[in-house]
Each structure stands twice: as C-alpha cells, then as structure tokens.
Amino acid sequence: MRQNIKIPRILKINWIRELSISVVFNNGESRIIDFRKVLKQFNVDINSPAFILFDSNEFAKVELAGNTLSWSNVEQYITMRNGKKMKVPYEIGADVLLKYSHPEKSEFSLKLGQMIRETRLKNGLTQQELALKSGTSRTYISRIENDRSDLEIATLRKIIETGLGKRLEIQIK
C-alpha cells in the first residue's frame, strides 16, 4: 500500500519581528519560528556566512522561495562540478522549520473560546449541558473554551445556534 507523504511547505509570511517570523504552512496552520533558537541550533557563529542574520535588518530581507524561507543576502557559495563557485541563497527546509516552530494563537481564536464560555455562563449552562445540546463532548467544549482545539465552521454553528440558542454571523473585513 502506498502512503501519501505530506511534505511541509510554507505558503505565506504573515509578519517578521526582530528574529521571529510567523508563517502559514500548507496544513493551514500559522506558526511562529524563533530564529535565535534555530540559528543557535545549527551552530551559526561569527565565522558562518549566515551570522549576518542575527542582525534584524538583514534578517528582515527574507523571501519566500520554493515554499521555504530564503535569504539571498547571505554570502554563501557552492562549488559546481566544473570547479566554478556559484552564489546560492541561505535556506532551511520547511520540514525543519516546522519542527522548530510553535502554533500561533490568532486573536480571533482566543476571543472565540472566551465568547463561547461567557455566553454559556450567561445562559446558565455547564460545559456538559452545552455539549449535550450541541452534539459534542464536554472535553471538546473545554478545549474550545481554553483555545486548545481548532473549530470547524459546521461545529461552531452547532454550538452557537443549537447549543447556545444564538445566531452565528461571520464577516470577512
């Protein structure tokens, strides 16, 4: 039986702050990569061409290339078969970057869990009662309220409309 191998890819850079970057991976997740840790893990020291990336101005010159992060401002060369040297950008594979990243909690998801909890309490419901009304489990309601679980639109609608008796409206601004 053939397995589907899912190779992580970076689809978008959300923001760059000092030596940290928020990116969107092809699994839809926004994740933060702290490059202070990554560069130290790869033993980037003063003798390494990539050392300039410890300068936030140089670091900010990052580009998205080939579904990973790339710095063409790093003076890095490879030797070709014919003996000539060719300049190449500094890149770290998206699979490695995924490993050294952590999920970014969006402001929306943080507010959503809090809004569900506040509405549940206003309605005088326990997590168990809300779960029974909306066809989910108490642990799932707890995970949502504590921002420890992603939420599909259909499930959100069930919780809001069936469980809490409210109307769900979504806007894209």
C-alpha positions as CSV (number, residue, x, y, z in Angstrom):
1,M,0.0,0.0,0.0
2,R,1.4,3.4,-1.0
3,Q,1.5,6.1,1.7
4,N,0.9,9.7,1.0
5,I,3.9,11.6,2.2
6,K,2.9,15.1,3.3
7,I,5.9,17.4,2.8
8,P,5.6,20.7,4.8
9,R,5.6,23.8,2.7
10,I,5.4,27.5,3.7
11,L,2.7,29.3,1.8
12,K,2.9,32.8,3.2
13,I,4.9,35.1,5.6
14,N,2.5,36.7,8.0
15,W,4.9,39.0,9.8
16,I,8.5,39.5,10.8
17,R,9.5,40.8,14.2
18,E,13.2,41.0,15.1
19,L,14.4,37.4,14.6
20,S,10.9,35.8,14.6
21,I,8.7,35.0,11.7
22,S,5.1,34.0,11.5
23,V,4.3,31.8,8.5
24,V,1.4,29.8,7.2
25,F,2.2,26.1,6.4
26,N,0.3,24.1,3.8
27,N,-1.6,22.4,6.6
28,G,-3.3,25.8,7.1
29,E,-1.6,26.5,10.4
30,S,0.0,29.8,11.3
31,R,3.2,29.1,13.2
32,I,6.0,31.2,14.7
33,I,9.7,30.4,14.2
34,D,12.2,31.9,16.6
35,F,15.4,32.1,14.6
36,R,17.5,32.9,17.6
37,K,17.0,29.3,18.6
38,V,17.2,27.9,15.0
39,L,20.5,29.6,14.2
40,K,22.0,28.6,17.5
41,Q,20.8,25.0,17.0
42,F,22.6,25.0,13.6
43,N,25.7,26.4,15.3
44,V,25.7,29.6,13.3
45,D,28.6,31.5,14.7
46,I,30.7,34.6,13.8
47,N,32.6,32.5,11.2
48,S,29.4,31.5,9.4
49,P,28.1,33.5,6.4
50,A,24.6,33.2,8.0
51,F,25.8,35.1,11.1
52,I,24.5,38.3,9.5
53,L,21.0,37.0,10.1
54,F,21.5,37.9,13.8
55,D,21.1,41.5,12.6
56,S,17.3,42.1,12.4
57,N,17.7,44.4,9.4
58,E,19.5,41.7,7.4
59,F,17.1,39.0,8.8
60,A,14.1,41.1,7.5
61,K,15.3,40.6,3.9
62,V,13.8,37.1,4.0
63,E,11.8,36.0,1.0
64,L,9.5,33.1,0.3
65,A,11.2,30.9,-2.4
66,G,10.4,27.3,-3.3
67,N,7.9,27.1,-0.4
68,T,10.6,27.8,2.2
69,L,12.3,30.9,3.7
70,S,15.3,32.2,1.7
71,W,18.0,34.9,2.3
72,S,19.8,35.9,-0.8
73,N,21.8,38.5,1.2
74,V,23.9,35.7,2.9
75,E,27.2,35.3,1.0
76,Q,27.1,31.6,0.5
77,Y,28.6,29.6,-2.4
78,I,28.6,26.1,-3.6
79,T,31.3,24.6,-5.9
80,M,30.0,23.2,-9.2
81,R,31.3,20.1,-10.9
82,N,33.3,22.3,-13.3
83,G,35.0,23.8,-10.2
84,K,33.3,27.2,-10.5
85,K,31.7,28.7,-7.5
86,M,28.1,29.8,-7.6
87,K,26.3,32.0,-5.0
88,V,23.2,30.4,-3.5
89,P,20.7,31.8,-1.0
90,Y,20.7,30.6,2.6
91,E,17.7,28.3,3.1
92,I,16.5,25.9,5.7
93,G,13.9,23.3,4.6
94,A,10.3,23.9,5.5
95,D,10.2,20.5,7.2
96,V,13.0,21.6,9.6
97,L,11.3,25.0,10.2
98,L,8.1,23.2,11.0
99,K,9.9,21.2,13.7
100,Y,11.4,24.4,15.3
101,S,8.1,26.3,15.2
102,H,5.2,26.6,17.5
103,P,1.5,27.4,16.8
104,E,0.4,31.0,16.7
105,K,-2.8,31.7,18.5
106,S,-4.8,34.1,16.5
107,E,-6.7,36.9,18.2
108,F,-9.9,35.6,16.7
109,S,-9.5,32.1,18.2
110,L,-8.6,33.5,21.6
111,K,-11.8,35.7,21.5
112,L,-13.9,32.9,20.2
113,G,-13.3,30.5,23.1
114,Q,-13.8,33.3,25.5
115,M,-17.1,34.4,23.8
116,I,-18.4,30.8,23.9
117,R,-17.5,30.5,27.6
118,E,-19.1,33.8,28.5
119,T,-22.3,33.0,26.6
120,R,-22.5,29.6,28.1
121,L,-22.2,31.0,31.6
122,K,-24.8,33.8,30.9
123,N,-27.2,31.0,29.8
124,G,-26.5,29.1,33.0
125,L,-25.2,26.1,31.2
126,T,-22.4,23.8,32.3
127,Q,-19.9,22.5,29.7
128,Q,-21.7,19.1,29.9
129,E,-25.1,20.7,29.2
130,L,-23.8,22.7,26.2
131,A,-22.1,19.6,24.9
132,L,-25.3,17.5,25.1
133,K,-27.3,20.3,23.4
134,S,-24.8,20.8,20.6
135,G,-23.9,17.1,20.0
136,T,-20.3,17.3,21.1
137,S,-18.4,16.3,24.2
138,R,-17.7,18.2,27.4
139,T,-13.9,17.8,26.8
140,Y,-14.3,19.3,23.4
141,I,-16.2,22.3,24.7
142,S,-13.4,22.7,27.4
143,R,-10.7,22.5,24.7
144,I,-12.5,25.2,22.6
145,E,-13.0,27.5,25.6
146,N,-9.4,27.1,26.6
147,D,-8.1,27.6,23.0
148,R,-6.7,24.1,22.8
149,S,-8.6,23.0,19.7
150,D,-9.4,24.2,16.2
151,L,-13.0,24.5,15.4
152,E,-14.7,23.7,12.1
153,I,-17.5,26.2,10.9
154,A,-20.2,23.4,11.0
155,T,-19.3,22.6,14.6
156,L,-19.1,26.2,15.6
157,R,-22.6,26.7,14.1
158,K,-23.9,23.7,16.1
159,I,-22.5,25.1,19.3
160,I,-23.7,28.6,18.8
161,E,-27.1,28.0,17.2
162,T,-28.2,24.7,18.7
163,G,-26.3,24.6,22.0
164,L,-26.4,28.3,22.9
165,G,-29.6,29.3,21.0
166,K,-27.8,32.3,19.4
167,R,-27.3,33.2,15.7
168,L,-23.9,32.8,14.1
169,E,-22.8,35.6,11.7
170,I,-19.3,35.6,10.1
171,Q,-17.8,38.6,8.4
172,I,-14.6,39.0,6.4
173,K,-13.2,42.5,6.7
